[in-house]
């Protein structure tokens, strides 16, 4: 038969292609079964960890300027936000929640390990977001509510305020009893001429410590001191976040298998 060599060449090419497809199916299937993954990050989880609530004053007086000596046009709250955003990532292995208070109280974030998301939320917080008055005592009650069911051995609140409480509805002695009942330690930070007597009493009754800040440097130093005082101790295990990639080699293996079956049937 004339031109028989053309059929032989075609058959040879088909054999090479089916062989390649067969190996793609085998290699792709084995790779998919090996379950490859990309490690995103690893989070340490502590048995003796700390759950922290950052309670921040967003009342109207936090608009006042002058706390930052290098930039006197910067408001008190802007200074606080910058320092808090620096403090949060330092607490890598601790759960943190954020509460803001003005005329009322709002939980800005629940207890979480996601420090990046929390810093992004801090960026959106503004003076007056929950009113211009100061419900400082109520904010402690909300903080206790967040911490009371927490599993950590140590529970603390870092309370920052620059003024007198003039909007709380929950009695001071009731809040103190709640703090003691759930073993919540409170570090109080007063800015300028805040109510030092109540802040000192809160810290004293809960085995915490009270501070006063008159400048950005003072405030930054206070958060650094608290960071050193409250440290997690025992690493129990790690949580590793992974992105599994088995789908990609499996997809190519399936496509190669379909083509292989099609070419074999044509033969």
QUIQUI-V736045 format. One record per run of one state. SS is the DSSP state (alpha for helix, beta for strand, coil for the rest). FROM is the first residue (numbers start at 1). TO is the last residue. If there is no record, write none. Layout:
ss=<SS,SS>
from=<FROM,FROM>
to=<TO,TO>
//
This chain:
ss=<coil,alpha,coil,beta,coil,beta,coil,alpha,coil,beta,coil,beta,alpha,coil,beta,coil,beta,coil,alpha,coil,alpha,coil,beta,coil,alpha,coil,beta,coil,alpha,coil,beta,coil,alpha,coil,beta,coil,alpha,coil>
from=<1,4,34,37,47,50,58,60,64,65,66,75,76,89,95,102,105,113,115,125,136,148,154,162,172,182,184,192,196,206,209,214,216,230,235,245,246,267>
to=<3,33,36,46,49,57,59,63,64,65,74,75,88,94,101,104,112,114,124,135,147,153,161,171,181,183,191,195,205,208,213,215,229,234,244,245,266,267>
//
